[in-house]
Amino acid sequence: MTAAIYIFTVVFAVIGVSFAVWTFVDTRKKYYDDFLKRKSEREKLHLP
């Protein structure tokens, strides 16, 4: 019984950590894409 609880806890922790990392990476990627888009728009405005 204790082994089952231990396995369940490890599996749940791995799923939670991987979901947190995936969410963090996805959010950073979105902000980075917005940053690149804004940067290119700024460069277009400065060009004649």
C-alpha positions as CSV (number, residue, x, y, z in Angstrom):
1,M,0.0,0.0,0.0
2,T,2.8,2.4,0.9
3,A,4.5,1.7,-2.5
4,A,1.3,2.6,-4.4
5,I,1.0,5.9,-2.5
6,Y,4.7,6.6,-3.2
7,I,4.4,5.8,-6.9
8,F,1.2,7.9,-7.2
9,T,3.0,10.9,-5.5
10,V,6.0,10.6,-7.8
11,V,3.8,10.4,-10.9
12,F,1.7,13.3,-9.8
13,A,4.8,15.4,-9.0
14,V,6.3,14.7,-12.4
15,I,3.1,15.7,-14.2
16,G,2.8,18.8,-12.2
17,V,6.4,19.9,-12.7
18,S,6.3,19.2,-16.4
19,F,3.1,21.1,-16.8
20,A,4.5,24.1,-14.9
21,V,7.7,24.1,-17.1
22,W,5.6,23.8,-20.3
23,T,3.4,26.7,-19.3
24,F,6.4,28.8,-18.4
25,V,8.2,28.1,-21.7
26,D,5.0,28.7,-23.7
27,T,4.4,32.1,-21.9
28,R,8.0,33.1,-22.5
29,K,7.8,32.2,-26.2
30,K,4.7,34.3,-26.6
31,Y,6.3,37.3,-24.9
32,Y,9.4,36.8,-27.1
33,D,7.3,36.6,-30.3
34,D,5.5,39.8,-29.3
35,F,8.9,41.5,-28.6
36,L,10.2,40.5,-32.0
37,K,7.0,41.7,-33.7
38,R,7.2,45.1,-31.9
39,K,10.9,45.4,-32.7
40,S,10.3,44.8,-36.4
41,E,7.4,47.3,-36.5
42,R,9.7,49.9,-34.8
43,E,12.4,49.3,-37.4
44,K,9.8,49.7,-40.2
45,L,8.7,53.0,-38.8
46,H,12.3,54.4,-38.7
47,L,13.0,53.4,-42.3
48,P,12.0,55.9,-45.0
